[in-house]
Amino acid sequence: MNLLVDIGNSNSKIAVTKDYKVVEEFHSSINLLKKIKNLFKDYKITHSCLSNVSKPNIKLIEFLKTNSCFFDVKNNNLPFKNPYKEGLVGDDRLALICAAKKDYPNQNILIIDIGTCITYDIMTQNNNYVAGGISPGIILRFDSINQETFLIKKIKPNYPKSLKAHDTESSVNIGTLVGVQLEIEGFIKKYSSQYANLKVIITGGDSIYLSGIIKNTIFTSSNYVFKGLEYLIETNK
């Protein structure tokens, strides 16, 4: 079995998997190492892989190296050509490209990850990785408006039924969610003019707010990073 660890900016996701199927999964922001040690007691974990865009967790890495065959996005051979030096591109973005490589080899792929930030990344049909843009995520945009400066109460994202607002809440949802939609559609159009037969994958925890809205795209699991981490293990064994 594999232990996959995805440490993000504000939260960590952990999964025990076998043959690309999640056996157990949880989110955690505290006591991460303790919880992972318990998983080793409950499952026969032989391999582990880490994606970390936060501060280095040396104790966690030491434990995983001691108790499993450990793989790290930063230090293992990636199944595609990466022209960027270590640290210039986040582990999560590289893991997503690994997942795309597994699912759609030899195709032009645009992966859009809608999380804390929105990232745009390309894998070409020639197996080259091209890093794209980063912009503020949906919740960041809502939070920036909900600050006391604007005297606006906290508003929950809710995709509007119309572009005609009837109050402040609907105005913010139109401006923010439709604004993100138009941003993404604009990037898709721009990248499609540069890469033939571009396939578009949308993932990330906040992609739910736009699910089914952006046409001719593939909305996939918010745990697409896990698939990339498991594929990295598979290709490096």
Steps between C-alpha positions, in 0.01 A plus 500: 500500500602861446487799731450826313549835674395832347600791725340823383509862611223467757425129533643155438335207324609144567392183326575130518461353152530175311487477120379862476210438735477694827471268800501777762522876474496793741586869526711635782664822610638377836678190634575385146793273587311332783206421273730364230674274752160356588437422133819294492360298789170443323625425147791320335646810336802426283538823300440867570507821299498862610387826341568803717449868414532609863798500737723190491394231748831330577363265769230376265749436220734313735214281621383419147854421385552267796168318473432485126649536156474877484450720193503877486373713213806725542762227485374216282499454124187654353329321205522816289757764406513774764712801398465679835747494787391353833276735696386708204181297456287358783492126571123492455524635146761238409284226654204612291711475185594145607129416522434648157793303360343179629148572374578676170848409370623661179229768500497874555347552845408812696448438872315767694513455877245711689616509860646769725635636174408414143788349306534432128745236377568336166632156410575484127459200273881488489510440877618850590372688804416869459407697813221750452341770711392525862213718616308539830256220574124535541500515881788750502296726275193474720708561814658812351152649455375383839761701688373760745621776269210431264237452775371191321398192695661165419347363184492135397583416137185420306506503121242758384198407289514837325743783433240736643569567869226562755718567805863523614533123542390427145726779371803346671415153367462634148821697515703226662372166367411619151825696505697182575303314233585763238865501609522124459317499167734774380808297592353191334442697179851646513673167565283323240637738236853384588450126556306287253212280621550622856327291764401698811487348850356696791570384853543637853277525804327821390424377149161393641383862472537484121419133440313459173528871421810503278432301184728257316706427809554200724418561866689241701547406864634762738750228596664493158832572673476156665483330161813691396687397815411135455607515136833651610552200730409262217742655250790512749480149644 
